[in-house]
Amino acid sequence: MKKLNLKKFDLKIKIKDNKRLIFDCIRNSYFHLTKEEWVRQNVIQTLINDYDIPKSKISVEKGFKINSLNKRFDIVVFNS
């Protein structure tokens, strides 16, 4: 696996029913700790801590529709 050049953040991780969970401060909930979720949470922390983007302007894993196509995003930062 390729090493990512991400700053280390104090991410909230807990074990429940022998499963590792990571806290998402945008969705205010714990999720299964996968490689994808770990990267997502580090990107969120980078946006908040390094770029001073308020949590209220960040949305995570939502679906939307363009014409008749269903799409989704991992992370989006809203302008206003």
mmCIF file of the N, C-alpha and C atoms, coordinates in Angstrom:
data_MODEL
# 
_entry.id   MODEL 
# 
loop_
_atom_site.group_PDB 
_atom_site.id 
_atom_site.type_symbol 
_atom_site.label_atom_id 
_atom_site.label_alt_id 
_atom_site.label_comp_id 
_atom_site.label_asym_id 
_atom_site.label_entity_id 
_atom_site.label_seq_id 
_atom_site.pdbx_PDB_ins_code 
_atom_site.Cartn_x 
_atom_site.Cartn_y 
_atom_site.Cartn_z 
_atom_site.occupancy 
_atom_site.B_iso_or_equiv 
_atom_site.pdbx_formal_charge 
_atom_site.auth_seq_id 
_atom_site.auth_comp_id 
_atom_site.auth_asym_id 
_atom_site.auth_atom_id 
_atom_site.pdbx_PDB_model_num 
ATOM 1   N N  . MET A 1 1  ? 0.839   -1.175 0.000   1.00 0.00 ? 1  MET A N  1 
ATOM 2   C CA . MET A 1 1  ? 0.000   0.000  0.000   1.00 0.00 ? 1  MET A CA 1 
ATOM 3   C C  . MET A 1 1  ? 0.889   1.244  0.000   1.00 0.00 ? 1  MET A C  1 
ATOM 4   N N  . LYS A 1 2  ? 0.474   2.238  -0.746  1.00 0.00 ? 2  LYS A N  1 
ATOM 5   C CA . LYS A 1 2  ? 1.221   3.481  -0.835  1.00 0.00 ? 2  LYS A CA 1 
ATOM 6   C C  . LYS A 1 2  ? 1.016   4.311  0.431   1.00 0.00 ? 2  LYS A C  1 
ATOM 7   N N  . LYS A 1 3  ? 2.091   4.890  0.927   1.00 0.00 ? 3  LYS A N  1 
ATOM 8   C CA . LYS A 1 3  ? 2.023   5.732  2.114   1.00 0.00 ? 3  LYS A CA 1 
ATOM 9   C C  . LYS A 1 3  ? 1.517   7.119  1.721   1.00 0.00 ? 3  LYS A C  1 
ATOM 10  N N  . LEU A 1 4  ? 0.568   7.628  2.495   1.00 0.00 ? 4  LEU A N  1 
ATOM 11  C CA . LEU A 1 4  ? 0.012   8.951  2.242   1.00 0.00 ? 4  LEU A CA 1 
ATOM 12  C C  . LEU A 1 4  ? 0.737   9.987  3.079   1.00 0.00 ? 4  LEU A C  1 
ATOM 13  N N  . ASN A 1 5  ? 0.929   11.136 2.518   1.00 0.00 ? 5  ASN A N  1 
ATOM 14  C CA . ASN A 1 5  ? 1.609   12.221 3.214   1.00 0.00 ? 5  ASN A CA 1 
ATOM 15  C C  . ASN A 1 5  ? 0.565   13.108 3.897   1.00 0.00 ? 5  ASN A C  1 
ATOM 16  N N  . LEU A 1 6  ? -0.040  12.572 4.951   1.00 0.00 ? 6  LEU A N  1 
ATOM 17  C CA . LEU A 1 6  ? -1.057  13.308 5.696   1.00 0.00 ? 6  LEU A CA 1 
ATOM 18  C C  . LEU A 1 6  ? -0.539  13.631 7.090   1.00 0.00 ? 6  LEU A C  1 
ATOM 19  N N  . LYS A 1 7  ? -0.923  14.787 7.560   1.00 0.00 ? 7  LYS A N  1 
ATOM 20  C CA . LYS A 1 7  ? -0.585  15.202 8.912   1.00 0.00 ? 7  LYS A CA 1 
ATOM 21  C C  . LYS A 1 7  ? -1.303  14.278 9.900   1.00 0.00 ? 7  LYS A C  1 
ATOM 22  N N  . LYS A 1 8  ? -0.708  14.044 11.051  1.00 0.00 ? 8  LYS A N  1 
ATOM 23  C CA . LYS A 1 8  ? -1.342  13.182 12.047  1.00 0.00 ? 8  LYS A CA 1 
ATOM 24  C C  . LYS A 1 8  ? -2.331  13.986 12.882  1.00 0.00 ? 8  LYS A C  1 
ATOM 25  N N  . PHE A 1 9  ? -3.548  13.492 12.938  1.00 0.00 ? 9  PHE A N  1 
ATOM 26  C CA . PHE A 1 9  ? -4.594  14.101 13.743  1.00 0.00 ? 9  PHE A CA 1 
ATOM 27  C C  . PHE A 1 9  ? -5.007  13.120 14.829  1.00 0.00 ? 9  PHE A C  1 
ATOM 28  N N  . ASP A 1 10 ? -5.537  13.650 15.899  1.00 0.00 ? 10 ASP A N  1 
ATOM 29  C CA . ASP A 1 10 ? -6.017  12.828 16.998  1.00 0.00 ? 10 ASP A CA 1 
ATOM 30  C C  . ASP A 1 10 ? -7.444  12.384 16.677  1.00 0.00 ? 10 ASP A C  1 
ATOM 31  N N  . LEU A 1 11 ? -7.559  11.320 15.901  1.00 0.00 ? 11 LEU A N  1 
ATOM 32  C CA . LEU A 1 11 ? -8.868  10.824 15.496  1.00 0.00 ? 11 LEU A CA 1 
ATOM 33  C C  . LEU A 1 11 ? -9.444  9.943  16.599  1.00 0.00 ? 11 LEU A C  1 
ATOM 34  N N  . LYS A 1 12 ? -10.748 10.052 16.818  1.00 0.00 ? 12 LYS A N  1 
ATOM 35  C CA . LYS A 1 12 ? -11.409 9.246  17.846  1.00 0.00 ? 12 LYS A CA 1 
ATOM 36  C C  . LYS A 1 12 ? -11.705 7.863  17.281  1.00 0.00 ? 12 LYS A C  1 
ATOM 37  N N  . ILE A 1 13 ? -11.057 6.871  17.866  1.00 0.00 ? 13 ILE A N  1 
ATOM 38  C CA . ILE A 1 13 ? -11.250 5.485  17.442  1.00 0.00 ? 13 ILE A CA 1 
ATOM 39  C C  . ILE A 1 13 ? -11.645 4.671  18.671  1.00 0.00 ? 13 ILE A C  1 
ATOM 40  N N  . LYS A 1 14 ? -12.649 3.811  18.501  1.00 0.00 ? 14 LYS A N  1 
ATOM 41  C CA . LYS A 1 14 ? -13.066 2.946  19.605  1.00 0.00 ? 14 LYS A CA 1 
ATOM 42  C C  . LYS A 1 14 ? -13.353 1.555  19.060  1.00 0.00 ? 14 LYS A C  1 
ATOM 43  N N  . ILE A 1 15 ? -13.418 0.595  19.974  1.00 0.00 ? 15 ILE A N  1 
ATOM 44  C CA . ILE A 1 15 ? -13.735 -0.781 19.605  1.00 0.00 ? 15 ILE A CA 1 
ATOM 45  C C  . ILE A 1 15 ? -15.076 -1.138 20.232  1.00 0.00 ? 15 ILE A C  1 
ATOM 46  N N  . LYS A 1 16 ? -15.979 -1.631 19.381  1.00 0.00 ? 16 LYS A N  1 
ATOM 47  C CA . LYS A 1 16 ? -17.294 -2.057 19.856  1.00 0.00 ? 16 LYS A CA 1 
ATOM 48  C C  . LYS A 1 16 ? -17.625 -3.376 19.168  1.00 0.00 ? 16 LYS A C  1 
ATOM 49  N N  . ASP A 1 17 ? -17.969 -4.375 19.943  1.00 0.00 ? 17 ASP A N  1 
ATOM 50  C CA . ASP A 1 17 ? -18.263 -5.715 19.410  1.00 0.00 ? 17 ASP A CA 1 
ATOM 51  C C  . ASP A 1 17 ? -17.123 -6.228 18.528  1.00 0.00 ? 17 ASP A C  1 
ATOM 52  N N  . ASN A 1 18 ? -15.900 -6.034 18.993  1.00 0.00 ? 18 ASN A N  1 
ATOM 53  C CA . ASN A 1 18 ? -14.685 -6.465 18.276  1.00 0.00 ? 18 ASN A CA 1 
ATOM 54  C C  . ASN A 1 18 ? -14.500 -5.793 16.919  1.00 0.00 ? 18 ASN A C  1 
ATOM 55  N N  . LYS A 1 19 ? -15.139 -4.644 16.715  1.00 0.00 ? 19 LYS A N  1 
ATOM 56  C CA . LYS A 1 19 ? -14.979 -3.892 15.470  1.00 0.00 ? 19 LYS A CA 1 
ATOM 57  C C  . LYS A 1 19 ? -14.429 -2.512 15.788  1.00 0.00 ? 19 LYS A C  1 
ATOM 58  N N  . ARG A 1 20 ? -13.447 -2.099 14.988  1.00 0.00 ? 20 ARG A N  1 
ATOM 59  C CA . ARG A 1 20 ? -12.869 -0.766 15.173  1.00 0.00 ? 20 ARG A CA 1 
ATOM 60  C C  . ARG A 1 20 ? -13.729 0.263  14.461  1.00 0.00 ? 20 ARG A C  1 
ATOM 61  N N  . LEU A 1 21 ? -14.056 1.329  15.199  1.00 0.00 ? 21 LEU A N  1 
ATOM 62  C CA . LEU A 1 21 ? -14.900 2.400  14.676  1.00 0.00 ? 21 LEU A CA 1 
ATOM 63  C C  . LEU A 1 21 ? -14.154 3.719  14.764  1.00 0.00 ? 21 LEU A C  1 
ATOM 64  N N  . ILE A 1 22 ? -14.444 4.621  13.828  1.00 0.00 ? 22 ILE A N  1 
ATOM 65  C CA . ILE A 1 22 ? -13.818 5.940  13.810  1.00 0.00 ? 22 ILE A CA 1 
ATOM 66  C C  . ILE A 1 22 ? -14.921 6.990  13.814  1.00 0.00 ? 22 ILE A C  1 
ATOM 67  N N  . PHE A 1 23 ? -14.709 8.068  14.557  1.00 0.00 ? 23 PHE A N  1 
ATOM 68  C CA . PHE A 1 23 ? -15.723 9.111  14.698  1.00 0.00 ? 23 PHE A CA 1 
ATOM 69  C C  . PHE A 1 23 ? -15.644 10.107 13.557  1.00 0.00 ? 23 PHE A C  1 
ATOM 70  N N  . ASP A 1 24 ? -16.802 10.433 13.005  1.00 0.00 ? 24 ASP A N  1 
ATOM 71  C CA . ASP A 1 24 ? -16.928 11.447 11.954  1.00 0.00 ? 24 ASP A CA 1 
ATOM 72  C C  . ASP A 1 24 ? -17.578 12.673 12.585  1.00 0.00 ? 24 ASP A C  1 
ATOM 73  N N  . CYS A 1 25 ? -16.819 13.766 12.703  1.00 0.00 ? 25 CYS A N  1 
ATOM 74  C CA . CYS A 1 25 ? -17.314 14.973 13.371  1.00 0.00 ? 25 CYS A CA 1 
ATOM 75  C C  . CYS A 1 25 ? -18.336 15.733 12.527  1.00 0.00 ? 25 CYS A C  1 
ATOM 76  N N  . ILE A 1 26 ? -18.445 15.439 11.247  1.00 0.00 ? 26 ILE A N  1 
ATOM 77  C CA . ILE A 1 26 ? -19.444 16.079 10.393  1.00 0.00 ? 26 ILE A CA 1 
ATOM 78  C C  . ILE A 1 26 ? -20.783 15.362 10.543  1.00 0.00 ? 26 ILE A C  1 
ATOM 79  N N  . ARG A 1 27 ? -20.764 14.051 10.472  1.00 0.00 ? 27 ARG A N  1 
ATOM 80  C CA . ARG A 1 27 ? -21.990 13.257 10.602  1.00 0.00 ? 27 ARG A CA 1 
ATOM 81  C C  . ARG A 1 27 ? -22.306 12.936 12.062  1.00 0.00 ? 27 ARG A C  1 
ATOM 82  N N  . ASN A 1 28 ? -21.392 13.303 12.953  1.00 0.00 ? 28 ASN A N  1 
ATOM 83  C CA . ASN A 1 28 ? -21.568 13.133 14.400  1.00 0.00 ? 28 ASN A CA 1 
ATOM 84  C C  . ASN A 1 28 ? -21.910 11.685 14.777  1.00 0.00 ? 28 ASN A C  1 
ATOM 85  N N  . SER A 1 29 ? -21.140 10.758 14.207  1.00 0.00 ? 29 SER A N  1 
ATOM 86  C CA . SER A 1 29 ? -21.390 9.349  14.448  1.00 0.00 ? 29 SER A CA 1 
ATOM 87  C C  . SER A 1 29 ? -20.112 8.547  14.204  1.00 0.00 ? 29 SER A C  1 
ATOM 88  N N  . TYR A 1 30 ? -20.094 7.311  14.707  1.00 0.00 ? 30 TYR A N  1 
ATOM 89  C CA . TYR A 1 30 ? -18.969 6.404  14.476  1.00 0.00 ? 30 TYR A CA 1 
ATOM 90  C C  . TYR A 1 30 ? -19.259 5.517  13.267  1.00 0.00 ? 30 TYR A C  1 
ATOM 91  N N  . PHE A 1 31 ? -18.205 5.202  12.498  1.00 0.00 ? 31 PHE A N  1 
ATOM 92  C CA . PHE A 1 31 ? -18.311 4.355  11.318  1.00 0.00 ? 31 PHE A CA 1 
ATOM 93  C C  . PHE A 1 31 ? -17.202 3.316  11.349  1.00 0.00 ? 31 PHE A C  1 
ATOM 94  N N  . HIS A 1 32 ? -17.421 2.199  10.653  1.00 0.00 ? 32 HIS A N  1 
ATOM 95  C CA . HIS A 1 32 ? -16.400 1.155  10.582  1.00 0.00 ? 32 HIS A CA 1 
ATOM 96  C C  . HIS A 1 32 ? -15.098 1.743  10.063  1.00 0.00 ? 32 HIS A C  1 
ATOM 97  N N  . LEU A 1 33 ? -14.025 1.412  10.741  1.00 0.00 ? 33 LEU A N  1 
ATOM 98  C CA . LEU A 1 33 ? -12.703 1.930  10.370  1.00 0.00 ? 33 LEU A CA 1 
ATOM 99  C C  . LEU A 1 33 ? -12.142 1.112  9.213   1.00 0.00 ? 33 LEU A C  1 
ATOM 100 N N  . THR A 1 34 ? -12.330 1.649  8.010   1.00 0.00 ? 34 THR A N  1 
ATOM 101 C CA . THR A 1 34 ? -11.755 1.065  6.800   1.00 0.00 ? 34 THR A CA 1 
ATOM 102 C C  . THR A 1 34 ? -10.665 2.013  6.316   1.00 0.00 ? 34 THR A C  1 
ATOM 103 N N  . LYS A 1 35 ? -9.895  1.581  5.343   1.00 0.00 ? 35 LYS A N  1 
ATOM 104 C CA . LYS A 1 35 ? -8.872  2.467  4.777   1.00 0.00 ? 35 LYS A CA 1 
ATOM 105 C C  . LYS A 1 35 ? -9.522  3.711  4.187   1.00 0.00 ? 35 LYS A C  1 
ATOM 106 N N  . GLU A 1 36 ? -10.634 3.517  3.492   1.00 0.00 ? 36 GLU A N  1 
ATOM 107 C CA . GLU A 1 36 ? -11.348 4.647  2.886   1.00 0.00 ? 36 GLU A CA 1 
ATOM 108 C C  . GLU A 1 36 ? -11.842 5.628  3.949   1.00 0.00 ? 36 GLU A C  1 
ATOM 109 N N  . GLU A 1 37 ? -12.410 5.098  5.025   1.00 0.00 ? 37 GLU A N  1 
ATOM 110 C CA . GLU A 1 37 ? -12.935 5.972  6.080   1.00 0.00 ? 37 GLU A CA 1 
ATOM 111 C C  . GLU A 1 37 ? -11.801 6.693  6.793   1.00 0.00 ? 37 GLU A C  1 
ATOM 112 N N  . TRP A 1 38 ? -10.666 6.022  6.979   1.00 0.00 ? 38 TRP A N  1 
ATOM 113 C CA . TRP A 1 38 ? -9.515  6.657  7.617   1.00 0.00 ? 38 TRP A CA 1 
ATOM 114 C C  . TRP A 1 38 ? -9.034  7.848  6.787   1.00 0.00 ? 38 TRP A C  1 
ATOM 115 N N  . VAL A 1 39 ? -8.935  7.662  5.465   1.00 0.00 ? 39 VAL A N  1 
ATOM 116 C CA . VAL A 1 39 ? -8.517  8.760  4.584   1.00 0.00 ? 39 VAL A CA 1 
ATOM 117 C C  . VAL A 1 39 ? -9.551  9.878  4.632   1.00 0.00 ? 39 VAL A C  1 
ATOM 118 N N  . ARG A 1 40 ? -10.834 9.525  4.560   1.00 0.00 ? 40 ARG A N  1 
ATOM 119 C CA . ARG A 1 40 ? -11.901 10.528 4.588   1.00 0.00 ? 40 ARG A CA 1 
ATOM 120 C C  . ARG A 1 40 ? -11.804 11.383 5.850   1.00 0.00 ? 40 ARG A C  1 
ATOM 121 N N  . GLN A 1 41 ? -11.611 10.750 7.005   1.00 0.00 ? 41 GLN A N  1 
ATOM 122 C CA . GLN A 1 41 ? -11.549 11.503 8.260   1.00 0.00 ? 41 GLN A CA 1 
ATOM 123 C C  . GLN A 1 41 ? -10.302 12.376 8.334   1.00 0.00 ? 41 GLN A C  1 
ATOM 124 N N  . ASN A 1 42 ? -9.206  11.927 7.776   1.00 0.00 ? 42 ASN A N  1 
ATOM 125 C CA . ASN A 1 42 ? -8.000  12.756 7.739   1.00 0.00 ? 42 ASN A CA 1 
ATOM 126 C C  . ASN A 1 42 ? -8.174  13.953 6.816   1.00 0.00 ? 42 ASN A C  1 
ATOM 127 N N  . VAL A 1 43 ? -8.844  13.763 5.694   1.00 0.00 ? 43 VAL A N  1 
ATOM 128 C CA . VAL A 1 43 ? -9.110  14.891 4.787   1.00 0.00 ? 43 VAL A CA 1 
ATOM 129 C C  . VAL A 1 43 ? -10.036 15.895 5.471   1.00 0.00 ? 43 VAL A C  1 
ATOM 130 N N  . ILE A 1 44 ? -11.061 15.413 6.161   1.00 0.00 ? 44 ILE A N  1 
ATOM 131 C CA . ILE A 1 44 ? -11.967 16.307 6.889   1.00 0.00 ? 44 ILE A CA 1 
ATOM 132 C C  . ILE A 1 44 ? -11.193 17.117 7.923   1.00 0.00 ? 44 ILE A C  1 
ATOM 133 N N  . GLN A 1 45 ? -10.325 16.465 8.685   1.00 0.00 ? 45 GLN A N  1 
ATOM 134 C CA . GLN A 1 45 ? -9.543  17.181 9.694   1.00 0.00 ? 45 GLN A CA 1 
ATOM 135 C C  . GLN A 1 45 ? -8.592  18.187 9.055   1.00 0.00 ? 45 GLN A C  1 
ATOM 136 N N  . THR A 1 46 ? -8.047  17.861 7.902   1.00 0.00 ? 46 THR A N  1 
ATOM 137 C CA . THR A 1 46 ? -7.184  18.807 7.182   1.00 0.00 ? 46 THR A CA 1 
ATOM 138 C C  . THR A 1 46 ? -7.982  20.031 6.768   1.00 0.00 ? 46 THR A C  1 
ATOM 139 N N  . LEU A 1 47 ? -9.179  19.821 6.240   1.00 0.00 ? 47 LEU A N  1 
ATOM 140 C CA . LEU A 1 47 ? -10.027 20.951 5.837   1.00 0.00 ? 47 LEU A CA 1 
ATOM 141 C C  . LEU A 1 47 ? -10.353 21.849 7.027   1.00 0.00 ? 47 LEU A C  1 
ATOM 142 N N  . ILE A 1 48 ? -10.684 21.242 8.153   1.00 0.00 ? 48 ILE A N  1 
ATOM 143 C CA . ILE A 1 48 ? -11.076 22.004 9.340   1.00 0.00 ? 48 ILE A CA 1 
ATOM 144 C C  . ILE A 1 48 ? -9.875  22.682 9.994   1.00 0.00 ? 48 ILE A C  1 
ATOM 145 N N  . ASN A 1 49 ? -8.803  21.941 10.217  1.00 0.00 ? 49 ASN A N  1 
ATOM 146 C CA . ASN A 1 49 ? -7.674  22.455 10.997  1.00 0.00 ? 49 ASN A CA 1 
ATOM 147 C C  . ASN A 1 49 ? -6.652  23.246 10.193  1.00 0.00 ? 49 ASN A C  1 
ATOM 148 N N  . ASP A 1 50 ? -6.401  22.852 8.967   1.00 0.00 ? 50 ASP A N  1 
ATOM 149 C CA . ASP A 1 50 ? -5.370  23.526 8.173   1.00 0.00 ? 50 ASP A CA 1 
ATOM 150 C C  . ASP A 1 50 ? -5.929  24.617 7.268   1.00 0.00 ? 50 ASP A C  1 
ATOM 151 N N  . TYR A 1 51 ? -7.179  24.448 6.849   1.00 0.00 ? 51 TYR A N  1 
ATOM 152 C CA . TYR A 1 51 ? -7.777  25.423 5.932   1.00 0.00 ? 51 TYR A CA 1 
ATOM 153 C C  . TYR A 1 51 ? -8.873  26.256 6.592   1.00 0.00 ? 51 TYR A C  1 
ATOM 154 N N  . ASP A 1 52 ? -9.105  26.036 7.878   1.00 0.00 ? 52 ASP A N  1 
ATOM 155 C CA . ASP A 1 52 ? -10.091 26.799 8.662   1.00 0.00 ? 52 ASP A CA 1 
ATOM 156 C C  . ASP A 1 52 ? -11.485 26.798 8.043   1.00 0.00 ? 52 ASP A C  1 
ATOM 157 N N  . ILE A 1 53 ? -11.881 25.687 7.479   1.00 0.00 ? 53 ILE A N  1 
ATOM 158 C CA . ILE A 1 53 ? -13.223 25.572 6.913   1.00 0.00 ? 53 ILE A CA 1 
ATOM 159 C C  . ILE A 1 53 ? -14.166 25.120 8.026   1.00 0.00 ? 53 ILE A C  1 
ATOM 160 N N  . PRO A 1 54 ? -15.245 25.876 8.251   1.00 0.00 ? 54 PRO A N  1 
ATOM 161 C CA . PRO A 1 54 ? -16.194 25.494 9.302   1.00 0.00 ? 54 PRO A CA 1 
ATOM 162 C C  . PRO A 1 54 ? -16.879 24.162 8.977   1.00 0.00 ? 54 PRO A C  1 
ATOM 163 N N  . LYS A 1 55 ? -17.153 23.389 10.012  1.00 0.00 ? 55 LYS A N  1 
ATOM 164 C CA . LYS A 1 55 ? -17.840 22.107 9.825   1.00 0.00 ? 55 LYS A CA 1 
ATOM 165 C C  . LYS A 1 55 ? -19.177 22.290 9.119   1.00 0.00 ? 55 LYS A C  1 
ATOM 166 N N  . SER A 1 56 ? -19.822 23.421 9.356   1.00 0.00 ? 56 SER A N  1 
ATOM 167 C CA . SER A 1 56 ? -21.140 23.677 8.764   1.00 0.00 ? 56 SER A CA 1 
ATOM 168 C C  . SER A 1 56 ? -21.093 23.802 7.244   1.00 0.00 ? 56 SER A C  1 
ATOM 169 N N  . LYS A 1 57 ? -19.912 23.997 6.679   1.00 0.00 ? 57 LYS A N  1 
ATOM 170 C CA . LYS A 1 57 ? -19.777 24.129 5.222   1.00 0.00 ? 57 LYS A CA 1 
ATOM 171 C C  . LYS A 1 57 ? -19.305 22.832 4.556   1.00 0.00 ? 57 LYS A C  1 
ATOM 172 N N  . ILE A 1 58 ? -19.173 21.769 5.352   1.00 0.00 ? 58 ILE A N  1 
ATOM 173 C CA . ILE A 1 58 ? -18.701 20.481 4.834   1.00 0.00 ? 58 ILE A CA 1 
ATOM 174 C C  . ILE A 1 58 ? -19.845 19.471 4.885   1.00 0.00 ? 58 ILE A C  1 
ATOM 175 N N  . SER A 1 59 ? -19.980 18.701 3.831   1.00 0.00 ? 59 SER A N  1 
ATOM 176 C CA . SER A 1 59 ? -20.956 17.620 3.792   1.00 0.00 ? 59 SER A CA 1 
ATOM 177 C C  . SER A 1 59 ? -20.235 16.344 3.356   1.00 0.00 ? 59 SER A C  1 
ATOM 178 N N  . VAL A 1 60 ? -20.692 15.209 3.881   1.00 0.00 ? 60 VAL A N  1 
ATOM 179 C CA . VAL A 1 60 ? -20.004 13.938 3.650   1.00 0.00 ? 60 VAL A CA 1 
ATOM 180 C C  . VAL A 1 60 ? -20.994 12.879 3.164   1.00 0.00 ? 60 VAL A C  1 
ATOM 181 N N  . GLU A 1 61 ? -20.586 12.152 2.123   1.00 0.00 ? 61 GLU A N  1 
ATOM 182 C CA . GLU A 1 61 ? -21.308 10.992 1.591   1.00 0.00 ? 61 GLU A CA 1 
ATOM 183 C C  . GLU A 1 61 ? -22.798 11.242 1.400   1.00 0.00 ? 61 GLU A C  1 
ATOM 184 N N  . LYS A 1 62 ? -23.111 12.080 0.459   1.00 0.00 ? 62 LYS A N  1 
ATOM 185 C CA . LYS A 1 62 ? -24.510 12.373 0.137   1.00 0.00 ? 62 LYS A CA 1 
ATOM 186 C C  . LYS A 1 62 ? -24.777 12.005 -1.311  1.00 0.00 ? 62 LYS A C  1 
ATOM 187 N N  . GLY A 1 63 ? -26.018 11.716 -1.587  1.00 0.00 ? 63 GLY A N  1 
ATOM 188 C CA . GLY A 1 63 ? -26.433 11.456 -2.954  1.00 0.00 ? 63 GLY A CA 1 
ATOM 189 C C  . GLY A 1 63 ? -27.137 12.677 -3.520  1.00 0.00 ? 63 GLY A C  1 
ATOM 190 N N  . PHE A 1 64 ? -27.090 12.810 -4.825  1.00 0.00 ? 64 PHE A N  1 
ATOM 191 C CA . PHE A 1 64 ? -27.808 13.895 -5.497  1.00 0.00 ? 64 PHE A CA 1 
ATOM 192 C C  . PHE A 1 64 ? -28.139 13.439 -6.909  1.00 0.00 ? 64 PHE A C  1 
ATOM 193 N N  . LYS A 1 65 ? -29.005 14.190 -7.566  1.00 0.00 ? 65 LYS A N  1 
ATOM 194 C CA . LYS A 1 65 ? -29.449 13.810 -8.894  1.00 0.00 ? 65 LYS A CA 1 
ATOM 195 C C  . LYS A 1 65 ? -29.129 14.920 -9.882  1.00 0.00 ? 65 LYS A C  1 
ATOM 196 N N  . ILE A 1 66 ? -28.556 14.554 -11.020 1.00 0.00 ? 66 ILE A N  1 
ATOM 197 C CA . ILE A 1 66 ? -28.329 15.480 -12.125 1.00 0.00 ? 66 ILE A CA 1 
ATOM 198 C C  . ILE A 1 66 ? -29.149 14.939 -13.288 1.00 0.00 ? 66 ILE A C  1 
ATOM 199 N N  . ASN A 1 67 ? -30.159 15.713 -13.685 1.00 0.00 ? 67 ASN A N  1 
ATOM 200 C CA . ASN A 1 67 ? -31.135 15.237 -14.672 1.00 0.00 ? 67 ASN A CA 1 
ATOM 201 C C  . ASN A 1 67 ? -31.697 13.915 -14.165 1.00 0.00 ? 67 ASN A C  1 
ATOM 202 N N  . SER A 1 68 ? -31.488 12.827 -14.827 1.00 0.00 ? 68 SER A N  1 
ATOM 203 C CA . SER A 1 68 ? -32.023 11.551 -14.348 1.00 0.00 ? 68 SER A CA 1 
ATOM 204 C C  . SER A 1 68 ? -30.938 10.637 -13.781 1.00 0.00 ? 68 SER A C  1 
ATOM 205 N N  . LEU A 1 69 ? -29.711 11.166 -13.630 1.00 0.00 ? 69 LEU A N  1 
ATOM 206 C CA . LEU A 1 69 ? -28.600 10.360 -13.130 1.00 0.00 ? 69 LEU A CA 1 
ATOM 207 C C  . LEU A 1 69 ? -28.419 10.531 -11.625 1.00 0.00 ? 69 LEU A C  1 
ATOM 208 N N  . ASN A 1 70 ? -28.344 9.425  -10.919 1.00 0.00 ? 70 ASN A N  1 
ATOM 209 C CA . ASN A 1 70 ? -28.051 9.459  -9.490  1.00 0.00 ? 70 ASN A CA 1 
ATOM 210 C C  . ASN A 1 70 ? -26.540 9.457  -9.300  1.00 0.00 ? 70 ASN A C  1 
ATOM 211 N N  . LYS A 1 71 ? -26.047 10.426 -8.539  1.00 0.00 ? 71 LYS A N  1 
ATOM 212 C CA . LYS A 1 71 ? -24.616 10.573 -8.267  1.00 0.00 ? 71 LYS A CA 1 
ATOM 213 C C  . LYS A 1 71 ? -24.420 10.669 -6.762  1.00 0.00 ? 71 LYS A C  1 
ATOM 214 N N  . ARG A 1 72 ? -23.168 10.589 -6.330  1.00 0.00 ? 72 ARG A N  1 
ATOM 215 C CA . ARG A 1 72 ? -22.860 10.787 -4.911  1.00 0.00 ? 72 ARG A CA 1 
ATOM 216 C C  . ARG A 1 72 ? -21.473 11.389 -4.781  1.00 0.00 ? 72 ARG A C  1 
ATOM 217 N N  . PHE A 1 73 ? -21.216 11.989 -3.629  1.00 0.00 ? 73 PHE A N  1 
ATOM 218 C CA . PHE A 1 73 ? -19.886 12.527 -3.349  1.00 0.00 ? 73 PHE A CA 1 
ATOM 219 C C  . PHE A 1 73 ? -19.413 12.020 -1.999  1.00 0.00 ? 73 PHE A C  1 
ATOM 220 N N  . ASP A 1 74 ? -18.099 11.983 -1.820  1.00 0.00 ? 74 ASP A N  1 
ATOM 221 C CA . ASP A 1 74 ? -17.514 11.628 -0.525  1.00 0.00 ? 74 ASP A CA 1 
ATOM 222 C C  . ASP A 1 74 ? -17.501 12.841 0.391   1.00 0.00 ? 74 ASP A C  1 
ATOM 223 N N  . ILE A 1 75 ? -16.884 13.924 -0.090  1.00 0.00 ? 75 ILE A N  1 
ATOM 224 C CA . ILE A 1 75 ? -16.767 15.155 0.697   1.00 0.00 ? 75 ILE A CA 1 
ATOM 225 C C  . ILE A 1 75 ? -16.990 16.331 -0.241  1.00 0.00 ? 75 ILE A C  1 
ATOM 226 N N  . VAL A 1 76 ? -17.772 17.285 0.219   1.00 0.00 ? 76 VAL A N  1 
ATOM 227 C CA . VAL A 1 76 ? -17.939 18.526 -0.544  1.00 0.00 ? 76 VAL A CA 1 
ATOM 228 C C  . VAL A 1 76 ? -17.869 19.696 0.430   1.00 0.00 ? 76 VAL A C  1 
ATOM 229 N N  . VAL A 1 77 ? -17.270 20.793 -0.035  1.00 0.00 ? 77 VAL A N  1 
ATOM 230 C CA . VAL A 1 77 ? -17.215 22.027 0.747   1.00 0.00 ? 77 VAL A CA 1 
ATOM 231 C C  . VAL A 1 77 ? -18.065 23.048 0.014   1.00 0.00 ? 77 VAL A C  1 
ATOM 232 N N  . PHE A 1 78 ? -19.067 23.588 0.715   1.00 0.00 ? 78 PHE A N  1 
ATOM 233 C CA . PHE A 1 78 ? -19.958 24.572 0.121   1.00 0.00 ? 78 PHE A CA 1 
ATOM 234 C C  . PHE A 1 78 ? -19.368 25.962 0.246   1.00 0.00 ? 78 PHE A C  1 
ATOM 235 N N  . ASN A 1 79 ? -19.649 26.781 -0.756  1.00 0.00 ? 79 ASN A N  1 
ATOM 236 C CA . ASN A 1 79 ? -19.116 28.135 -0.833  1.00 0.00 ? 79 ASN A CA 1 
ATOM 237 C C  . ASN A 1 79 ? -19.865 29.095 0.080   1.00 0.00 ? 79 ASN A C  1 
ATOM 238 N N  . SER A 1 80 ? -21.166 28.934 0.200   1.00 0.00 ? 80 SER A N  1 
ATOM 239 C CA . SER A 1 80 ? -21.924 29.878 1.038   1.00 0.00 ? 80 SER A CA 1 
ATOM 240 C C  . SER A 1 80 ? -22.990 29.183 1.833   1.00 0.00 ? 80 SER A C  1 
# 
